[in-house]
């Protein structure tokens, strides 16, 4: 009989520990942990493969002001390249609408570089420049890989990410990274 009581007591203690341990870990992390995210900065160690026909890149790299005098100090800016107009129903159109909805609620810029006049959209700042200058901006100044057609630049002119915003997942990642940058900027002030 005493052996049964002892086993029950041990089981009770083990059960209490097993149930109490996750609660203690949660309370500890809640009290002492910091849940902080950051978006990486690209090209701080230089450009591994400089693009042919472009000027040498200084380290740490920051993007020069856009044509037309757009200043990065206004806040994070999404710069994207568009060659043709999209229509409702096309995936690219839908993703641009998602970004515009976010731009209407947050303080970040959305700039479209294009070599021709395209359909207007209220949230986008259009910069129409010659095609060769747009290509030079994409390759030499924004250092964009061929698969990307959007780049996120922060208020210091630092590149924070490249995106193919024709893909839902990439647009989602862009929107999350904008939130993180804005939140970190708010915490720094």
Secondary structure, DSSP 8 states (H G I E B T S, - for coil): -HHHHHHHHHHHHHHHHHHHHHHHHHHHHHHH---------SSSS--SS--TTS----SS------TT---GGGS-EEEEE-SS---TTSHHHHHHHHHHHHHHHSS-EEEEEESS-----TT-EEEE--HHHHHHIIIIIS---TT--EEEE-TTS-EEEEE-TTSHHHHHHHHHHHHHHHHHHHHH-
